[in-house]
Amino acid sequence: MAQFERVFKPLKEIMINNFFGGLAWAVGATVGLAIIAILLTFIFKNINLIPFVGKFIAQITDQVLVNLQSHPHLIK
């Protein structure tokens, strides 16, 4: 038979602790992602990869626009 630990903390305290723990996790993930994005941008800028990526995205955008113009019923 499974035994469960008895929770001695009030529900309100558990909820507050979990809320602030989740908030801290979200802020940490956001700051971490921002730092990684800044580092990658700096690295790509120094190896001249940004123009290539920009041209690639421009080609994708042009293809999407051509497809939308040939299928006007898709635009709502």
C-alpha positions in Angstrom: 0.0 0.0 0.0 1.4 3.4 -1.0 2.1 5.9 1.8 1.8 9.6 1.2 3.6 12.4 3.1 1.3 14.6 5.0 1.6 18.2 3.9 2.0 20.5 7.0 2.2 23.8 5.1 -1.0 25.7 4.5 -2.4 25.7 0.9 -1.9 29.4 0.6 1.8 29.2 1.4 2.2 26.4 -1.1 0.5 28.4 -3.8 2.5 31.5 -3.1 5.8 29.6 -3.1 4.9 27.9 -6.4 3.8 31.2 -8.0 7.1 32.9 -7.1 9.1 29.8 -8.1 7.4 29.8 -11.5 7.9 33.6 -11.9 11.6 33.2 -11.1 11.9 30.4 -13.6 10.2 32.4 -16.4 12.4 35.5 -15.7 15.5 33.3 -15.7 14.5 31.6 -19.0 13.8 35.0 -20.6 17.1 36.5 -19.5 19.0 33.4 -20.6 17.3 33.4 -24.0 18.1 37.1 -24.4 21.8 36.6 -23.6 22.0 33.6 -26.0 20.3 35.7 -28.7 22.7 38.6 -28.1 25.7 36.3 -28.3 24.6 34.6 -31.4 23.9 37.9 -33.1 27.3 39.1 -32.2 28.9 35.9 -33.5 26.9 35.9 -36.7 27.7 39.6 -37.3 31.4 39.0 -37.0 31.4 36.1 -39.4 29.1 37.9 -41.9 26.3 35.3 -41.7 23.5 37.9 -41.2 23.4 39.0 -44.9 23.0 35.3 -45.9 20.2 34.8 -43.4 18.5 38.0 -44.5 18.6 37.0 -48.1 17.2 33.5 -47.2 14.3 35.1 -45.3 13.6 37.5 -48.1 13.4 34.6 -50.6 10.9 32.8 -48.3 8.9 36.0 -47.9 8.8 36.6 -51.7 7.7 33.0 -52.3 4.9 33.3 -49.7 3.7 36.6 -51.4 3.7 35.0 -54.8 1.7 32.0 -53.5 -0.8 34.4 -51.8 -1.3 36.4 -55.0 -1.9 33.2 -57.0 -4.4 32.0 -54.5 -6.5 35.0 -53.4 -9.1 32.8 -51.7 -6.5 32.1 -49.0 -6.5 35.7 -47.8 -9.2 36.4 -45.3 
